[in-house]
Amino acid sequence: MAIPTNKEELRQAVEINYNKLKKELSSIPQELTRIQELEGHAKGTKMSINNLLAYLIGWGALVLKWNLKKDNNESVDFPETGYKWNELGRLAQKFYEDYQTDDFTTLKQNLDIHVDQILSLIATKSNQELYEINWYENWTLGRMIQFNTSSPYANATGRIRKWKKQKEI
């Protein structure tokens, strides 16, 4: 799928990539979701399906937090307070820890909620707000949403498909 360049393409990218991810998740047995077999987000680490969902939830939550702060004219620590852009592996580990007690079903429900909130956010913004003004440094809000939602959903789908093939699921 091409990189979205407007509001409608962004909405479609989020919906399409998330629906593909949900389809892959639907056939995973819950008893396999805590096993750390997937390549982790930090070099040399392994993660579970649940960790992968925690990662996606964590980034979705950050997108919503960034937008809320910006809308309230508050300063935003990008990517997150206490983390720099070159520490994304450490941030991924934080996301895994934040949701470590949630089971697979709860994580899927939580991700559904975040995706609905992201889609609502997109719906409330104009095309100009999403794609015609810089929102963070040289990036538009639309690109920041895409970088942290639809693109990671597509990446997660690929990781899961590869893992399923290895597991013969």
ZIHU-V223338 format. One record per helix or strand of 3 or more residues. SS is the DSSP state (a for helix, b for strand). FROM is the first residue (numbers start at 1). LEN is the number of residues. If there is no record, write none. Layout:
# ZIHU-V223338
((SS:FROM:LEN) (SS:FROM:LEN))
This chain:
# ZIHU-V223338
((a:7:20) (a:30:3) (a:49:23) (a:85:14) (a:104:21) (a:127:5) (b:134:3) (a:141:8) (a:150:18))
